[in-house]
Structure formats: structure tokens, C-alpha cells
Amino acid sequence: MSFRTRLQGFVENRQKIQIWYGMGCHNTVTGRVLSVDHDHIDVESYSHESDGQIHIRRILVPLHLILHIDITSAEVAEEEDNFALPVEKEAKQPQAPQMSVIDLPDAPRGYGVKVMSQLNASYSNRFSRMASGPGGVYFACDGSVWFVDSVGQLTEYARIRGNSTISGLRFDRKGVLYVATIQGTVYRIDPNKSGRILAQLDGSLTGGGTFLSDLAIGTRDELYVSNFPSNTGGIFKIDRTGEYEVLVGGPGHGTQGLLLDSDGFLWCLEHATGSVVKRSLDGREVTRIQVAEPESFNFADGYDGNLSMDSLGRIYVTAGRAGSVFRVNREGRSETCLGGLVNPTGVAFGADGALFVLEAGRSRVLRVAALEKGDRTASATALS
């Protein structure tokens, strides 16, 4: 097998490799080979800087300067890190995966539930939030953010340095991604995938430890970040410069999911009571709706209670322990939208109105949409 053929194999299999190259002095780059040209290779490389900057660079490495490629360690890293590749290897021309229809209790009438992407089972229950963003939906696992396109193909979008665990993610209108970690760090990652630390939050200020859970973005680029621990914790407000204050705090205010609606109200999942709480932007409680019994939600982590809203103003809530997605209608009544799931942790609406659910316990992304072609316009309005 020629050297160029081996390199082309790395492109087709999306393997991560380490390359030594140079003349006189040696350089190294670790990443994935995107393409092989007649005289160079195109490598996507991640760089995590000590000042908190995150960079994803495209590096052109001339073929004649390559001294060595470490394949063995690349294969190990692939098993550990690249959990989100499709089960079968991608073909040279990516094809849309076959999405199988599954039977779930309480699925909306006239709608089908399909497996959009099936992920590596060894990462079950390590997936946290899901959010809509440019071109599709995104979800987090450990310290990485992954993108799911319209045919179910998965791509690693960004990775947070160190041992950070992502607990919240949200895109603003300009395509800027904000990420919160359970360790208290909030990152801002621009569309060029260059990131910086926006704030380092101290959970003791809200009455609990630091275990950030979710975030929402206001119309003036201010962030609302929930803090989860036990029955304490609350909500921080961060301005665009990174300065922050406690919006809600103290016993009884431990918060998981957050959602900012079009009317300027902040919705919060209060895990200790199993309720969604509607608040004004100064933190005052406006409405409280019981979604389910507190036992329906997982208390061991802050990933539960992800919130999303359809175009009719109905709120969808993940309940991991109950294995359900609940829906709160406009009259304030809670009902089961989907059941029979295993630890759902993420929920989001795509641009076409379809509902996406991140089922962490089975390591898969589900898509809920109208079964019949003529009914698909209804799904763009709301699930019926």
C-alpha cells in the first residue's frame, strides 16, 4: 500500500493521527486528515491554550516534509474520543443513514418517532444538553459539542480543554455558541470556533456548590445560567463583558433547565418540586406549574429538565427518571408527550419544526415528525 493510499484511508475513516514533520526542526500536529492533495494534506487540528482560548485550525502539511505518522496511538484515541461516529464506517460519498421508525408510548397521533443517529453505547448516560443551532441540532457529551445534520451525520463541532464537563449550551442569533460546564466556567465560542472564557462562577453565591446546569440568552446578549446543587443554588445573570450577579439564590431554588421565551420571561425547571417556574427578568416569580412528581427527575446530576418551546407556546420538559418528555400546554396542564425512553436529557426543535430528543440511556438522537408527507406542514407549527 502506498503512502498516499494510507493517507486517503485516514480521510475515509476519519481517524485521528499524530504527524511529525519539518526540516531541521521537528513539528507535531494531532488531528484528523480532511483531504489529500498531490503535494500536501489538509489537517483539522485542535489547540487548547493556557489562557482559555480554544482554536480549531486547518493546517496544510507538505507531503515531502512528513517524517512519521503515529497510527497506533491514533487508533486508541479514536476508540476513546470519537464516540459519535456512525456505527458503520462512512462511505466515500456520505449517504443518509436509514432512520428506523420505533414504537414509543404516548407518541403524538399522526407523528412518527425515528432514530436519527445511533451512538456508541459505551457513552450512554454521558450526554447532557441539546440545542438548535446553525444548520441543525447540537448536543454535548463530556467536554465536546457535536453537530447532527439533516440526515443524521455527526461531526464534532468544538471541544473544551481539560476535564471540563459541559452541562449547558445555547447559540445566539449570530451563531455564537455559549457553553456552561459543571465546574463553573462559561465559554463563548464564535462561528470560527475560537473560544474564550467569559466567566468563572462561584456557586456558593447562590447558596450551594458550583454545578452549573443550563443557560439561556437574552435579547441584549446577557446570559442566564442555572446552578443545580441539591435544594440550594439558583440563577446567575452575566453581561456581555463577563460581569455577573445572582438573580435567584438560596434554599429551594436549585434549578436545572432554562428557557427564555419570546415575551421576555425566563422559564426554569425547579427539580426539588418538579415544577416549571415562569420568572420576570429581575427574578420575580410569575407562574408556577407542576410538571410531574419530583421523583420523575434525576437528582444525581444537573442534566435533567431540558426545556424547549414550540411555536404555540407549549413547553417540553425532559424527565430522565420517568423516561418521558412532558409537555405543558397553554392552559398550564402537564401531559406526557413521549414515554418509554431511557434517561432523556435533551430536547430541541429543528428549523423544520421537528422535535429532537437526546436519549442518553440508549445513546441515540430521536426525531419526531409527521408521518405523512401532506401533514409535514403541521409539524412546522407544533406537535399535535
C-alpha positions as CSV (number, residue, x, y, z in Angstrom):
1,M,0.0,0.0,0.0
2,S,1.4,3.4,-1.0
3,F,1.9,6.2,1.5
4,R,-0.7,8.3,-0.3
5,T,-3.3,5.4,-0.2
6,R,-2.7,5.1,3.5
7,L,-3.4,8.8,4.0
8,Q,-6.5,8.6,1.9
9,G,-7.7,5.8,4.2
10,F,-7.4,8.2,7.2
11,V,-9.7,10.6,5.4
12,E,-12.3,7.9,4.7
13,N,-12.2,6.5,8.2
14,R,-11.9,9.9,10.0
15,Q,-9.0,8.6,12.0
16,K,-7.1,10.9,14.4
17,I,-3.4,10.7,13.8
18,Q,-0.2,12.4,15.1
19,I,2.2,13.7,12.5
20,W,5.8,14.6,12.9
21,Y,7.1,16.9,10.1
22,G,9.6,19.6,9.3
23,M,13.1,20.2,8.1
24,G,15.9,20.9,10.5
25,C,13.5,21.2,13.5
26,H,10.5,18.9,14.0
27,N,6.9,19.9,14.5
28,T,3.9,17.8,15.5
29,V,0.2,18.1,14.8
30,T,-2.6,15.9,16.1
31,G,-5.9,15.9,14.3
32,R,-8.0,14.4,11.5
33,V,-7.0,14.4,7.9
34,L,-9.7,16.2,5.8
35,S,-8.2,15.7,2.4
36,V,-5.1,14.6,0.5
37,D,-3.8,16.7,-2.4
38,H,-1.0,16.0,-4.8
39,D,1.6,17.7,-2.6
40,H,0.1,18.2,0.8
41,I,-2.5,17.0,3.3
42,D,-5.2,19.2,5.0
43,V,-5.4,18.5,8.7
44,E,-8.1,19.8,11.2
45,S,-6.2,20.3,14.5
46,Y,-7.5,21.4,17.9
47,S,-5.4,23.7,20.1
48,H,-6.2,24.4,23.8
49,E,-4.4,27.5,25.0
50,S,-3.4,28.2,28.6
51,D,-5.4,31.4,28.7
52,G,-8.6,29.6,28.0
53,Q,-8.7,30.1,24.2
54,I,-10.0,27.2,22.1
55,H,-8.8,27.1,18.5
56,I,-9.6,24.7,15.7
57,R,-7.1,25.2,12.9
58,R,-6.7,23.9,9.4
59,I,-3.1,23.1,8.8
60,L,-1.6,22.2,5.4
61,V,1.3,19.8,5.8
62,P,3.6,19.3,2.7
63,L,3.9,15.6,2.0
64,H,7.7,15.8,1.4
65,L,8.2,17.1,5.0
66,I,6.3,14.3,6.8
67,L,8.8,12.3,8.9
68,H,6.5,10.0,10.8
69,I,2.8,9.3,11.5
70,D,1.8,7.7,14.8
71,I,-1.0,5.3,13.8
72,T,-1.1,3.1,16.9
73,S,-2.0,5.9,19.4
74,A,-4.4,7.3,16.8
75,E,-6.4,4.1,16.9
76,V,-6.6,4.1,20.7
77,A,-7.6,7.8,20.7
78,E,-10.3,7.0,18.2
79,E,-11.9,4.5,20.5
80,E,-11.8,6.8,23.4
81,D,-12.7,10.1,21.8
82,N,-14.6,9.7,18.6
83,F,-17.7,8.1,20.2
84,A,-20.0,9.9,17.8
85,L,-19.1,8.3,14.5
86,P,-21.9,6.3,12.9
87,V,-21.8,2.6,13.8
88,E,-20.8,1.7,10.3
89,K,-17.8,3.4,8.5
90,E,-18.7,6.3,6.3
91,A,-18.6,5.7,2.5
92,K,-16.5,7.9,0.2
93,Q,-19.7,9.7,-0.6
94,P,-21.7,10.0,2.7
95,Q,-25.1,8.6,2.4
96,A,-28.1,9.4,4.6
97,P,-28.4,6.7,7.3
98,Q,-31.6,4.6,7.3
99,M,-33.7,6.1,10.1
100,S,-35.8,3.3,11.6
101,V,-39.3,4.1,13.0
102,I,-39.7,2.9,16.6
103,D,-42.8,2.5,18.7
104,L,-43.0,4.6,21.8
105,P,-45.9,5.0,24.2
106,D,-47.8,8.3,24.1
107,A,-46.3,9.4,20.8
108,P,-48.4,12.2,19.3
109,R,-51.1,11.0,16.9
110,G,-50.1,11.2,13.3
111,Y,-46.4,11.5,14.1
112,G,-43.6,9.0,13.9
113,V,-40.5,8.6,16.1
114,K,-37.3,7.8,14.2
115,V,-33.8,7.1,15.3
116,M,-31.9,9.9,13.8
117,S,-28.4,8.8,14.9
118,Q,-27.3,5.8,17.0
119,L,-24.2,6.5,19.0
120,N,-21.6,4.3,20.7
121,A,-23.2,2.5,23.6
122,S,-20.1,2.9,25.8
123,Y,-21.0,6.6,26.2
124,S,-24.6,6.0,27.4
125,N,-25.8,8.5,30.1
126,R,-22.9,10.8,29.4
127,F,-24.9,13.0,27.0
128,S,-26.3,16.2,28.5
129,R,-28.0,19.1,26.7
130,M,-29.4,19.5,23.2
131,A,-30.0,22.9,21.5
132,S,-30.9,24.0,18.0
133,G,-28.2,26.0,16.1
134,P,-26.9,26.8,12.6
135,G,-27.8,24.0,10.2
136,G,-29.3,21.5,12.6
137,V,-29.2,20.4,16.3
138,Y,-26.2,20.2,18.7
139,F,-25.7,18.2,21.8
140,A,-23.0,17.8,24.5
141,C,-21.1,14.8,25.8
142,D,-18.4,15.3,28.4
143,G,-16.3,18.1,27.1
144,S,-17.4,18.1,23.5
145,V,-20.2,19.6,21.4
146,W,-21.5,17.6,18.5
147,F,-23.5,18.6,15.4
148,V,-26.2,16.5,13.9
149,D,-27.1,17.4,10.3
150,S,-30.4,16.8,8.5
151,V,-29.5,13.2,7.5
152,G,-28.2,12.2,10.9
153,Q,-24.5,12.5,10.2
154,L,-22.4,13.6,13.2
155,T,-19.5,16.0,13.4
156,E,-17.5,17.2,16.4
157,Y,-18.1,20.9,16.5
158,A,-15.9,22.1,19.4
159,R,-14.1,20.7,22.4
160,I,-13.5,22.3,25.8
161,R,-10.0,21.9,27.1
162,G,-9.1,19.9,30.2
163,N,-11.5,17.7,32.1
164,S,-14.5,20.0,31.8
165,T,-18.0,18.5,31.5
166,I,-20.5,20.5,29.5
167,S,-23.9,20.9,31.1
168,G,-25.4,23.7,29.0
169,L,-25.2,25.0,25.5
170,R,-27.0,27.7,23.5
171,F,-26.5,29.6,20.3
172,D,-27.3,33.3,19.9
173,R,-28.7,34.9,16.7
174,K,-25.3,35.5,15.3
175,G,-24.2,31.8,15.6
176,V,-22.1,32.4,18.7
177,L,-22.1,29.3,21.0
178,Y,-22.2,29.7,24.8
179,V,-21.2,26.7,26.9
180,A,-21.5,26.2,30.6
181,T,-19.6,23.5,32.5
182,I,-20.5,21.8,35.8
183,Q,-17.1,23.2,37.1
184,G,-18.5,26.8,36.9
185,T,-16.9,28.0,33.7
186,V,-18.9,29.7,30.9
187,Y,-17.3,29.9,27.5
188,R,-18.0,32.0,24.4
189,I,-17.2,30.3,21.1
190,D,-17.6,32.3,17.9
191,P,-18.5,30.8,14.5
192,N,-14.8,30.5,13.6
193,K,-14.6,28.1,16.6
194,S,-12.3,30.4,18.5
195,G,-13.3,30.5,22.2
196,R,-12.6,32.3,25.4
197,I,-13.7,32.1,29.0
198,L,-16.5,34.6,29.6
199,A,-16.9,34.0,33.3
200,Q,-15.9,31.7,36.2
201,L,-18.9,31.4,38.5
202,D,-18.9,30.8,42.2
203,G,-21.8,28.6,43.2
204,S,-21.6,29.4,46.9
205,L,-23.0,32.8,46.0
206,T,-26.4,31.2,45.2
207,G,-26.3,29.2,48.4
208,G,-24.9,25.9,47.0
209,G,-21.8,24.4,45.5
210,T,-20.8,25.0,41.9
211,F,-22.7,22.7,39.5
212,L,-23.9,24.7,36.5
213,S,-26.8,23.1,34.7
214,D,-28.1,25.2,31.7
215,L,-28.1,28.6,30.2
216,A,-30.4,31.0,28.2
217,I,-29.5,34.1,26.2
218,G,-31.3,37.4,26.4
219,T,-32.0,40.0,23.7
220,R,-29.0,42.1,24.8
221,D,-26.6,39.2,24.8
222,E,-26.9,38.7,28.6
223,L,-26.8,35.2,29.8
224,Y,-28.9,33.4,32.4
225,V,-27.1,30.4,33.9
226,S,-28.7,27.9,36.3
227,N,-26.9,26.4,39.3
228,F,-28.1,23.0,40.4
229,P,-26.8,21.6,43.8
230,S,-29.4,19.8,46.0
231,N,-32.2,22.1,47.1
232,T,-30.0,25.2,47.0
233,G,-28.5,27.0,44.1
234,G,-30.3,29.3,41.7
235,I,-29.6,31.5,38.7
236,F,-26.8,33.9,37.7
237,K,-27.0,36.7,35.2
238,I,-23.9,37.5,33.1
239,D,-23.5,40.6,31.0
240,R,-21.6,40.6,27.7
241,T,-18.4,41.7,29.5
242,G,-18.4,38.7,31.8
243,E,-19.5,40.6,34.9
244,Y,-22.1,38.6,36.8
245,E,-24.7,38.8,39.6
246,V,-27.0,36.4,41.5
247,L,-30.5,36.7,40.0
248,V,-32.1,34.0,42.2
249,G,-30.5,32.1,45.1
250,G,-31.0,30.3,48.4
251,P,-32.7,27.2,49.6
252,G,-35.4,25.8,47.4
253,H,-34.2,27.3,44.2
254,G,-32.0,24.6,42.8
255,T,-32.5,24.9,39.0
256,Q,-31.9,22.7,36.1
257,G,-33.3,23.6,32.6
258,L,-33.7,27.2,31.5
259,L,-35.7,28.8,28.6
260,L,-36.2,32.4,27.6
261,D,-39.5,32.9,25.7
262,S,-40.4,35.5,23.0
263,D,-42.3,37.6,25.6
264,G,-39.2,38.1,27.7
265,F,-39.9,35.7,30.5
266,L,-37.5,33.1,31.9
267,W,-38.7,29.6,32.5
268,C,-36.9,27.4,34.9
269,L,-37.2,23.7,35.9
270,E,-37.1,23.5,39.7
271,H,-36.0,20.0,40.4
272,A,-36.9,19.8,44.1
273,T,-40.6,20.4,43.3
274,G,-40.9,19.0,39.7
275,S,-42.2,22.4,38.6
276,V,-41.5,24.8,35.8
277,V,-41.4,28.4,37.1
278,K,-42.0,31.4,35.0
279,R,-40.0,34.4,36.1
280,S,-39.5,38.0,35.1
281,L,-36.0,39.0,34.1
282,D,-35.4,40.5,37.5
283,G,-36.0,37.1,39.1
284,R,-39.6,37.6,40.4
285,E,-41.8,34.5,40.2
286,V,-44.8,35.0,38.0
287,T,-46.3,31.5,37.5
288,R,-45.6,28.0,38.8
289,I,-46.7,24.8,37.1
290,Q,-46.4,21.3,38.4
291,V,-44.9,19.2,35.5
292,A,-44.5,15.9,37.4
293,E,-43.7,14.5,40.8
294,P,-40.1,15.3,41.9
295,E,-39.3,11.6,41.7
296,S,-39.7,11.8,37.9
297,F,-36.5,13.7,37.6
298,N,-32.9,12.6,38.2
299,F,-31.3,14.3,41.2
300,A,-27.8,12.8,40.7
301,D,-26.9,15.3,38.0
302,G,-27.9,18.6,36.6
303,Y,-28.7,17.4,33.0
304,D,-32.4,16.7,33.5
305,G,-35.2,19.1,32.9
306,N,-34.0,20.4,29.5
307,L,-36.7,22.8,28.2
308,S,-37.9,23.7,24.7
309,M,-40.9,25.6,23.4
310,D,-42.9,25.1,20.2
311,S,-44.5,27.9,18.1
312,L,-47.8,27.6,20.0
313,G,-46.1,28.4,23.3
314,R,-46.1,24.9,24.8
315,I,-43.1,23.8,26.8
316,Y,-41.4,20.4,26.5
317,V,-39.5,19.0,29.5
318,T,-37.2,16.0,29.8
319,A,-37.7,13.8,32.8
320,G,-34.9,11.3,33.0
321,R,-36.0,9.1,35.8
322,A,-39.6,8.8,34.4
323,G,-38.2,8.1,30.9
324,S,-40.5,10.7,29.5
325,V,-40.8,14.0,27.7
326,F,-43.6,16.0,29.3
327,R,-45.5,18.9,27.6
328,V,-47.1,21.8,29.4
329,N,-49.9,23.3,27.3
330,R,-51.0,26.9,27.2
331,E,-53.6,26.3,29.9
332,G,-50.9,25.2,32.3
333,R,-51.7,21.5,32.3
334,S,-48.9,18.9,32.0
335,E,-49.2,15.8,29.8
336,T,-46.9,13.1,28.6
337,C,-45.7,13.7,25.0
338,L,-43.3,10.7,24.8
339,G,-42.8,7.8,27.1
340,G,-40.8,4.6,27.2
341,L,-37.5,6.4,26.9
342,V,-34.3,5.7,28.9
343,N,-32.9,8.8,30.6
344,P,-33.8,11.5,28.0
345,T,-31.6,14.6,28.8
346,G,-32.0,16.8,25.8
347,V,-34.9,18.3,23.7
348,A,-34.9,20.8,20.9
349,F,-36.9,21.9,17.8
350,G,-35.2,21.9,14.4
351,A,-35.7,24.5,11.8
352,D,-38.4,22.4,10.1
353,G,-40.5,22.1,13.3
354,A,-39.5,18.5,14.1
355,L,-38.8,17.7,17.7
356,F,-35.4,16.2,18.5
357,V,-34.8,14.2,21.7
358,L,-31.5,13.1,23.1
359,E,-32.0,9.7,24.8
360,A,-28.9,9.4,26.9
361,G,-29.6,6.0,28.2
362,R,-29.7,4.4,24.8
363,S,-27.1,6.7,23.2
364,R,-29.2,8.0,20.4
365,V,-30.9,11.0,18.9
366,L,-34.6,10.7,18.1
367,R,-36.6,12.8,15.6
368,V,-40.4,13.2,16.0
369,A,-42.2,14.4,12.9
370,A,-45.3,13.9,10.8
371,L,-45.6,10.5,9.2
372,E,-47.5,11.5,6.1
373,K,-46.0,13.9,3.6
374,G,-49.1,16.0,3.4
375,D,-49.0,16.5,7.2
376,R,-45.5,17.8,7.4
377,T,-46.7,21.5,7.4
378,A,-48.4,20.8,10.6
379,S,-45.2,19.8,12.3
380,A,-43.7,23.2,11.4
381,T,-46.4,24.7,13.6
382,A,-46.3,22.4,16.5
383,L,-46.7,18.7,17.5
384,S,-50.4,17.9,17.7
